[in-house]
Amino acid sequence: MKLLTLLQAKPPVLSTDNSWILILAAIALLVGIFLLIIFFSFVRLWIQSLLTGAKISLLDLVGMKLRNVDYGLIVRQKIALVQAGVRITTQELESHFLARGNVSKTASAVIAAHKANLELPWKTAAAIDLAGRDILDAVRTSVNPKVIDCPDPGKGRSYLDAVCRNGIQLRARARVTVRTKLERLVGGATEETIIARVGEGIVKAIGGAEDHRQVLANPNLISQTVLHNSLDASTAFEIVSIDIADIEVGENIGAKLQGEQAAADLRVAQAEAEKRRAAAVALEQEMSAAVQENRAKVVLAESEVPLAIATAFREGKLGIMEYYQMKNVQADTNMRLNIAGLSPESQGGNSRQ
């Protein structure tokens, strides 16, 4: 009976005040759980930054998480920078990350430059990194100069060809030691410009030598001449030294060019002589034609002589004795020509009238 009485009894009704208390307690519990999750998610990085002097608060870590920033990378790089003695803010690191820069490489470059007593502010390093240059390699090259071959063997050429004033060809190969100038890295020319300028300077130096033996005896003349031309202007590098690694004698270009010029002059002279010969042959043909024309005229004129003689006979202007005297003179003339070895036809005469 007692059990039935308890089952039929109504459950106690909660008051309105108790309901609000439960709701607030549930909210407080959720907030506490959220704070615990945040705390345990960032506590290790926060403690590291606190102990190393990086000074990154929990709110900064939460903000980076919400902005989809790799907060672990930012914390580690700032700790490294602070421990190296570089002053930098968390916002600068975060901004470089959001600009899709390489934070770790840029931080390593700034630390290396700081340890080597090189002036490299974070903004300059970030700008170089965002420009696409390898900032860490640039710092390494600034500390430890590198050697560039001139000409570049990768371009298919092993030697630079130049000709001295005496016409002898020299083939040279140089090694250029360069050091990166960090302040000129943004906007400065690359290694290809250095190679081109050094190659031009070597060719100019060899071309200005009076005798190739002077260059062979003292290759340092080339290096000194090239170094004094300020070839590293407007480039990202500073030329430390230029060393002639190899030099050898090539062809006698002067003699070869003179031979080719002489052959060309000979061909021109032959062409002019052939032109004059052709003109002489043409003139000879014209004169032969004129001679034949004049002979034809003589023959034509001689053909009229018998007619004139006949007319003179009819008119009584020429006697028979006079005619025979003329024939005797003609015969005597032909005889003298034959004795002299001359043909009567060549003299324009005709023995038979």
C-alpha positions in Angstrom: 0.0 0.0 0.0 2.8 2.4 0.8 4.5 1.6 -2.6 1.2 2.3 -4.4 0.8 5.6 -2.5 4.3 6.7 -3.5 3.7 5.9 -7.2 0.5 7.8 -7.3 2.2 10.8 -5.7 3.0 13.8 -8.0 6.7 14.7 -8.6 8.0 17.8 -7.1 7.8 20.9 -9.3 11.0 23.0 -9.7 10.7 26.7 -9.1 11.7 29.3 -11.7 14.8 30.4 -9.8 16.1 26.9 -9.7 15.7 26.6 -13.6 17.8 29.7 -14.2 20.5 28.5 -11.8 20.7 25.2 -13.8 20.9 27.0 -17.1 23.7 29.3 -15.9 25.5 26.4 -14.4 25.4 24.6 -17.8 26.7 27.6 -19.6 29.5 28.1 -17.1 30.3 24.4 -17.5 30.5 24.8 -21.3 32.7 27.9 -21.0 34.9 26.2 -18.6 35.3 23.2 -20.9 36.1 25.6 -23.8 38.7 27.4 -21.7 40.3 24.2 -20.6 40.5 23.0 -24.2 42.1 26.3 -25.2 44.4 26.3 -22.2 45.7 22.8 -22.8 46.0 23.5 -26.6 48.2 26.5 -26.2 49.7 26.2 -22.7 52.9 24.5 -23.9 53.6 27.2 -26.5 52.6 29.9 -24.1 54.9 28.6 -21.4 57.8 28.4 -23.9 57.3 32.0 -25.0 57.0 33.1 -21.5 60.1 31.4 -20.3 62.2 32.6 -23.4 61.0 36.2 -23.3 59.1 36.0 -26.6 56.0 37.5 -24.9 53.2 35.9 -26.9 50.0 35.9 -24.9 47.2 33.3 -25.0 45.0 35.8 -26.8 47.6 36.2 -29.5 47.7 32.4 -29.9 43.9 32.2 -30.1 43.8 35.1 -32.6 46.4 33.3 -34.8 44.4 30.1 -34.6 41.2 32.0 -35.8 43.2 33.7 -38.6 44.4 30.3 -39.8 48.0 31.1 -39.0 50.5 28.4 -38.1 50.9 29.7 -34.5 53.4 26.9 -33.7 55.7 28.1 -36.4 55.3 31.7 -35.4 56.1 30.9 -31.8 59.2 28.9 -32.6 60.6 31.4 -35.0 60.0 34.3 -32.6 61.7 32.4 -29.8 64.7 31.8 -32.1 64.9 35.5 -33.1 64.6 36.8 -29.6 67.2 34.3 -28.3 69.5 35.5 -31.1 69.0 39.1 -30.0 66.8 40.3 -32.9 64.0 42.6 -31.9 60.8 41.8 -33.8 57.0 41.8 -33.1 54.6 38.9 -33.4 52.6 41.0 -35.9 55.5 41.2 -38.3 56.0 37.5 -38.3 52.3 36.9 -38.7 52.0 39.4 -41.6 54.9 37.8 -43.5 53.2 34.4 -43.1 49.9 35.7 -44.3 51.7 37.3 -47.3 52.8 33.7 -48.2 56.4 34.3 -47.3 58.8 31.7 -46.0 59.0 32.7 -42.4 61.4 30.0 -41.3 64.0 30.8 -44.0 63.6 34.6 -43.6 64.1 34.2 -39.8 67.2 32.0 -40.3 68.6 34.6 -42.7 68.1 37.5 -40.3 69.7 35.5 -37.5 72.7 34.5 -39.6 73.1 38.2 -40.7 72.9 39.4 -37.1 75.5 36.9 -36.0 77.8 37.9 -38.8 77.3 41.6 -37.9 75.5 42.3 -41.2 72.8 45.0 -41.4 69.7 43.1 -42.4 66.4 44.5 -41.0 63.4 42.2 -40.9 61.5 44.3 -43.4 64.3 44.2 -45.9 64.6 40.4 -45.5 60.9 39.9 -45.9 60.9 42.1 -49.0 63.7 40.0 -50.5 61.9 36.8 -49.7 58.6 38.0 -51.2 60.5 39.1 -54.3 61.4 35.5 -55.0 65.1 35.7 -54.0 66.7 33.0 -51.8 67.4 35.3 -48.8 69.2 32.6 -46.8 71.5 31.8 -49.7 72.2 35.5 -50.2 73.3 35.8 -46.6 75.5 32.8 -46.9 77.1 34.2 -50.1 77.6 37.5 -48.3 79.4 35.8 -45.5 81.2 33.1 -47.6 81.8 34.5 -51.2 81.3 32.1 -54.1 83.1 31.6 -57.3 81.5 32.1 -60.8 83.0 30.7 -64.0 83.3 33.0 -66.9 82.1 32.0 -69.4 79.4 29.8 -68.0 80.1 26.2 -69.0 76.4 25.5 -68.8 75.9 27.8 -71.9 78.1 25.6 -74.1 81.2 27.7 -74.2 84.4 27.0 -72.3 86.6 29.9 -73.4 86.3 33.6 -74.3 87.9 34.4 -77.7 89.7 37.8 -78.2 92.3 39.1 -80.6 95.3 41.2 -79.7 96.4 44.1 -81.9 99.0 42.0 -83.6 96.3 39.7 -84.9 96.9 36.7 -82.6 93.8 35.1 -81.0 93.8 34.3 -77.3 91.3 32.1 -75.6 90.8 32.8 -71.9 88.8 31.4 -69.0 88.3 33.3 -65.7 86.9 32.7 -62.3 85.1 35.5 -60.6 84.8 35.6 -56.8 81.6 37.6 -55.7 80.0 38.5 -52.5 76.3 39.4 -52.1 75.4 43.0 -51.3 72.2 42.7 -49.3 71.2 46.3 -49.7 71.3 45.9 -53.5 69.6 42.5 -53.6 66.2 43.9 -54.4 66.3 45.3 -57.9 70.0 44.3 -58.5 71.2 42.4 -61.5 71.9 38.7 -61.2 75.0 36.5 -61.9 74.4 36.4 -65.6 75.0 40.2 -65.7 78.3 39.7 -63.8 79.4 37.0 -66.3 78.5 39.1 -69.3 80.3 42.2 -68.0 83.4 40.3 -67.0 83.5 38.6 -70.4 83.2 41.9 -72.1 86.0 43.4 -69.9 88.3 40.4 -70.7 87.8 40.7 -74.4 88.4 44.5 -74.2 91.6 44.0 -72.2 93.0 41.5 -74.6 92.0 43.6 -77.6 93.9 46.5 -76.2 97.2 44.6 -75.8 99.8 45.4 -78.4 101.3 41.9 -78.4 99.9 38.6 -77.2 103.2 37.7 -75.5 102.6 40.5 -73.0 99.3 38.9 -72.0 100.8 35.5 -71.8 103.7 36.7 -69.7 101.4 38.6 -67.2 97.8 37.6 -67.2 97.3 39.8 -64.2 97.0 42.7 -66.7 93.6 41.5 -67.7 92.4 41.1 -64.1 93.6 44.6 -63.1 92.0 46.2 -66.2 88.7 44.5 -65.7 88.5 45.3 -61.9 89.0 49.0 -62.6 85.9 49.2 -64.7 83.4 48.9 -61.8 81.6 46.0 -63.4 79.5 45.2 -60.3 77.6 48.5 -60.5 73.8 48.1 -60.2 74.1 44.4 -59.5 73.4 42.4 -56.4 77.0 41.4 -56.0 80.4 42.8 -55.2 83.3 41.5 -57.2 86.0 40.4 -54.8 88.6 39.2 -57.3 89.0 38.1 -60.9 91.5 35.4 -61.6 92.5 34.1 -65.0 92.2 30.4 -64.7 93.5 29.4 -68.2 94.7 31.2 -71.3 96.0 29.7 -74.6 97.0 30.9 -78.0 94.5 30.4 -80.9 94.8 31.2 -84.6 96.6 34.1 -86.3 93.4 35.9 -87.1 95.3 39.0 -88.5 97.1 36.9 -91.1 93.9 35.0 -91.9 92.0 38.2 -92.5 94.8 39.6 -94.6 94.9 36.5 -96.7 91.1 36.6 -97.2 91.4 40.3 -98.1 94.2 39.6 -100.6 92.1 36.9 -102.1 89.1 39.3 -102.3 91.3 42.0 -103.9 92.6 39.4 -106.4 89.1 38.4 -107.4 88.2 42.1 -107.8 91.3 42.7 -110.0 90.5 39.6 -112.0 87.0 40.9 -112.5 88.3 44.3 -113.6 90.8 42.7 -116.0 88.1 40.4 -117.4 86.0 43.5 -117.9 88.7 45.3 -119.7 89.5 42.2 -121.8 85.9 41.9 -122.8 85.8 45.6 -123.7 89.0 45.1 -125.8 87.5 42.1 -127.6 84.3 44.0 -128.3 86.3 46.9 -129.7 88.3 44.5 -131.8 85.2 43.1 -133.2 83.8 46.5 -133.9 87.1 47.5 -135.7 87.0 44.2 -137.7 83.5 45.0 -138.7 84.5 48.5 -139.7 87.4 47.1 -141.8 85.1 44.7 -143.6 82.7 47.5 -144.2 85.5 49.7 -145.6 86.7 46.8 -147.8 83.3 46.3 -149.1 83.2 50.0 -150.0 86.6 49.7 -151.7 85.4 46.7 -153.7 82.2 48.5 -154.6 84.3 51.5 -155.7 86.7 49.3 -157.7 83.8 47.7 -159.5 83.0 51.1 -161.0 86.6 51.6 -162.3 86.1 49.4 -165.5 82.9 51.2 -166.2 84.7 54.6 -165.9 87.5 53.4 -168.1 85.1 52.2 -170.8 83.2 55.5 -170.6 86.6 57.3 -170.9 87.4 55.2 -174.0 84.1 56.0 -175.6 84.3 59.7 -174.9 88.0 59.8 -176.1 89.3 61.0 -172.8 91.6 58.0 -172.4 93.9 56.6 -175.1 95.1 53.0 -175.5 98.7 53.9 -174.6 97.6 55.6 -171.5 95.7 52.5 -170.5 98.7 50.2 -171.0 100.9 52.6 -169.0 98.4 52.3 -166.1 98.5 48.5 -166.3 102.3 48.6 -166.2 102.3 50.7 -163.1 99.8 48.4 -161.4 101.9 45.3 -162.3 105.1 47.0 -161.1 103.3 47.8 -157.8 102.1 44.3 -157.3 105.5 42.9 -157.9 107.0 45.2 -155.3 104.4 44.1 -152.8 105.1 40.5 -153.4 108.8 41.0 -153.0 108.1 42.8 -149.7 105.9 39.9 -148.6 102.7 41.9 -148.6 99.5 41.0 -150.2 98.0 43.4 -152.6 94.6 42.8 -151.1 95.9 44.0 -147.7 96.9 47.3 -149.2 93.5 47.8 -150.5 94.6 47.5 -154.1 93.6 45.2 -157.0 96.1 44.0 -159.6 93.4 43.0 -162.0 91.6 46.0 -163.4 
